[in-house]
Amino acid sequence: MGKLDGKVALVTCSSRSMGKAMAIGLAKEGARLVLAARTVPELRAVQDEIAAAGGTAGIFPTDMAD
């Protein structure tokens, strides 16, 4: 059981760097994730990494500047 079981987290800029690390960390604690960033292939890679570890993540391709 993780500290965040049953919670949902939205992580922006989650396709790389700090956002990716935060998303993976939140998933390890049991949160279900909504991943938001501009690059779909990178978002899918993070989504796949989270799923391979037993987590759940959906992607939301978006440009936060818009």
C-alpha positions in Angstrom: 0.0 0.0 0.0 1.3 3.4 -1.0 0.7 6.7 0.6 -1.3 7.9 -2.4 -3.5 4.8 -3.1 -6.8 6.0 -4.5 -5.5 9.4 -5.4 -5.1 11.0 -8.9 -2.2 13.3 -9.7 -1.9 15.6 -12.7 1.7 16.1 -13.7 2.6 18.7 -16.3 5.8 18.6 -18.4 5.8 14.9 -17.5 7.5 13.6 -20.6 11.1 14.2 -19.4 13.4 15.5 -16.6 11.9 16.6 -13.3 8.2 16.1 -14.4 8.9 12.5 -15.5 10.7 11.8 -12.2 7.8 13.2 -10.2 5.3 11.2 -12.2 7.2 7.9 -11.6 7.6 8.7 -7.9 3.9 9.5 -7.5 3.0 6.2 -9.3 5.3 4.3 -7.0 3.3 5.6 -4.1 0.1 4.4 -5.6 -1.3 7.5 -7.3 -3.0 7.1 -10.7 -1.5 9.6 -13.1 -2.6 12.1 -15.8 0.5 13.0 -17.8 0.5 16.2 -19.7 3.2 17.4 -22.1 3.6 18.4 -25.8 5.4 15.3 -27.2 3.1 12.3 -27.6 5.9 9.7 -28.1 7.7 10.7 -24.9 4.4 10.8 -23.0 3.6 7.3 -24.2 7.1 6.1 -23.1 6.5 7.4 -19.6 3.0 5.9 -19.6 4.5 2.5 -20.6 7.2 2.8 -17.9 4.6 3.4 -15.3 2.4 0.6 -16.5 5.3 -1.8 -16.6 5.9 -1.1 -12.9 2.2 -1.8 -12.2 0.9 1.7 -12.2 -1.8 3.5 -14.1 -1.4 6.6 -16.3 -3.4 8.4 -18.9 -1.9 10.9 -21.3 -3.1 14.4 -22.2 -1.0 15.9 -25.0 -1.1 19.6 -24.5 1.0 22.8 -24.8 0.9 24.5 -21.4 1.7 27.8 -23.1 -1.7 27.8 -24.9 
